[in-house]
Amino acid sequence: MTGLEPFGARLRRVMDERGPLCVGIDPHASLLAEWGLGDDVDGLERFSRTVVEAVAGRVAVLKPQSAFFERFGSRGVAVLETTVREAREAGALVVMDAKRGDIGSTMAAYAEAFLHQDAPLFSDALTVSPYLGYGSLSPAVALARESGAGLFVLALTSNPEGGEVQHAVRADGRTVGATVLGHLALENAGEEPFGSFGAVVGATLGDLSSYDLDMGGPILAPGIGAQGATPADLPAVFGRAVRNVVPNVSRGVLRHGPDTVALRDAAERFADEIRAALTSA
């Protein structure tokens, strides 16, 4: 397998060219209904193709949520395969939001599904969970390096329940979340312009100055839009790491469908607001 240029380098370039916005593709039942689509595979396909047509040629990253495709079985996964392929062909990088986490051969199989270049679901990066121990991610780390893909590791998530694990203090005095960030800093050491191993850190979390977010890799930041965070919040939340942030917006863009022009305009408004926030940082 001939690896691609490292994900970190490809991501930095497309962020510089298009801005850092990531648009989620989350075809849950209520959005399908808002669009006037059926909660079925045909509705799923129309929804996904419309989003790709509207924004894949303009934004840096598209992030399909695998669960909303998997719930339709093999036909839904087939739609996901097409969505990934068409988004990448349009120039967007694809982060598969699957949050996989397991051990040994099972983790290796998850990595093969999403990070092997010959896999139908090959994506530029995959979200993963380190909460079976960071070392459990080793098969995914190794295959990502080999293929030129990346990982976004859950570190400080936006859901309220996450704090009971991520803010727990270890015997060495560091929180679990800080430990995850420390592992990522080691993965990215020496990589330019930044590494391929990023963290998921919620944009809704407020002051994170007690955490060293500058770990040499990208930060996927959900929570903008429907969850309450705004682009203007980014500098205060992420501090000196803000220029490595990939802000994710899902419903804030998707609710403007099914009109492709309205979807594109909504994405461009968020992109402009993010650009203005970063310029003032």
Disulfide bonds with the S-S distance in Angstrom:
none
